[in-house]
Amino acid sequence: MDIKLSEDQVEMQRQARRFCENETPMEGYVRKMFEDERGFTDEIWAKMAEMGWTAMRIPEEYD
């Protein structure tokens, strides 16, 4: 079985990679979030919400 990502999925992957590279630098960020009870910051969550990531599983027809 040959499973490939769709063009939309590939673009989402690119966006997520760029976002993580730009917004969550590896130096200390992962450890800081691991030690944080919530595991994220309000700033990062707001940026992800702006990109529509927090509602990805909800079909557009219900938007």
Secondary structure, 3 states (H helix, E strand, C coil): CCCCCCHHHHHHHHHHHHHHHHHCCHHHHHHHHHHCCCCCCHHHHHHHHHCCHHHCCCCHHHC
